Amino acid sequence: MGKAEARLLKGSRAILALALAGGLFFIGGAASAHTAEFSTSLSLKSRASSVPKPGTMVTLSGKLNSSEAACKAASAIDIFRVGDGKAGSTVTDSKGNYSTSVVVAKDTTFQAVFSGKILDAAHPHSHTCSASASGTVTVVIDEDDDDGGGGGGGNCPPNKPGC
């Protein structure tokens, strides 16, 4: 093998080595890029100890659940009066618990909504928490004017439990 052939072979090996290294970098880079969406679920309950009167403040509470701790902590929760719009909002604690108070003037159905959350959007990663909504909770108020205790007094309709 002559000097010219040896230089050509040496140059070919260098080009092949660079191409291989570039290919491995590309494959390694593609393998480390990923997206992850963590599922969530949301609960809602009313903490009324008795049937409230119109204009009474009622506490609504619940929990945002997820396998990813970052989805649960410091997440915005919106409370809606079903068919009537937003009633308020609050933020979860580190365990996903939340609580807020709303004034109830009439029988009202509520629902809590978590709109989702972006945890890491730095390219090429995408980590997000999926949106979720609670079931509905209806707060039934006491419109009975007679004794203030919701004991009936003849004015309690049959569709109002606890009247």
N, C-alpha and C positions, 0 to 999 in steps of 0.2 A: 504494500500500500504506500502510495506516494504522499508527500507532504500536503498537496492540494486535496487529496481524498480524505486525509486525516482531519484537516481543518473543516471540510464539508461535513463529515460525520460528527465532529465535535460540535459544530454549529447546529446541526439537526437535533442532537441530543439536548442542547440548551433550549431550543424552541419547544421540543417535546416536553421538557421538564416544566417550562413556563406554562404551557397549555394545560398540562395536567394539574399544576398548582392552581391555576385559575379555575379550572373545572371543579376541583375539590372545594375551593373557597365558595363558589357559587352554590354547590350542593349543600355545604355546611350552613351557609347563610339562609338558604331556603328552608332548611330543616329547623332552624331556630326561630324563624318567624312563625307566629301562630295567632289565632284568635281564640278567645274563651268567653263564653257567655254563661254566667251563673244564674240558675233559676231562683226565683223568689216566690213566696206566698205571703199573703197578708190576712190578718184576722182583725175583727172589730167587734166590740161589745159595748153595751151601755151599763153604766154603774149606778143607775137610779135605784135608791133603796126603797122608794115608794113611787106611786104614780104621781108625777109632777103636775103642778098647776101651770096654766099658761104664763109665760114670762119667766119660768124657772130655768136656772143654769143646770145643764146636765153634763156629766163627764162621759166622754167617749174614749175608749182606750183599746189597744190591741198590740200585736207584735208582727214585725217583719221577719220572716224566717228565710234562711239561706244557708247552704253549706259553706259559703264564703263569708268570713267575719266582716270583711270590709263592706260587703253589701248591706249588712245589718246596721252598722254604726253610722251615725250622723247622716241619715237618709231623710229626705223631705217626704212627708206624707200629707196629701191633701184630703180634706173631708168635704164631701158633697151632700147636699140635700137633693135626693133623687128627684129629678124633674124640676128642680128649682135653682140649681147652680151651686157654686162653691160656698161652703159654710165657714171654712177656716183651714189652717195648715199648722203643722208642727214638725218636729224633727225627732228621730229615734235616738235612744241612748246607745251605749256601746253593745248592748245585747239585743237591740232591735225593738225594745219596748217604746211605746209612745202613749201620750195622753193629752187630751185637750178638752176644753169646756165650750159648750155652745148654749145659747138661749133657745128654748123651745116654746113657741107660741101656739102651736097646734100639733096634731098628730103628724109626725115627720119620719120619713125613711131616710137613713143615712148610709153612705158607702165611703170607704177609705180607698185611696188610689196612690200607688207608688209608681211614678213615671219612668223608673229605671235610673241607671247611674253608670257613668263612665269611670272606670278605675284606672286604666292605663291606655292612653291612645297614642303613645309614642310609636311611630313607625319602626319596625314592621309588626309591632304587637298591638292587639286590641283586646282589652279585658273589660267586660261590661256586666252589669247586673240587669236581668230582664225585668220588665214592668210587670206589675201584678195589681189586682183589685180584690178587696175583701167581698164577702157576702154582704147583704144588706141587713140593717138593724132598724126596726121601727120603734120609735119612742111614742107611746100613747099617753096623752095628757089627760088629766082629770078636769072635766068641764062642769062637774057637779058643783052647784052653788050652795047647797044646803049645809053640809057639815064640815067641809074642807078636808075630810078624811078619805074621800073616795069610797065611802061605804055604801053607796047606792042611793038611798033616799028616794027611790022611785025614778030618778032621772038618768040612770045608767043604762045606755044602750047595750044590747047583748053582744055586740062585736068589740067591746072594750074590756079586755081581760084586766082584772085587778080593780075594777071600778066598784 
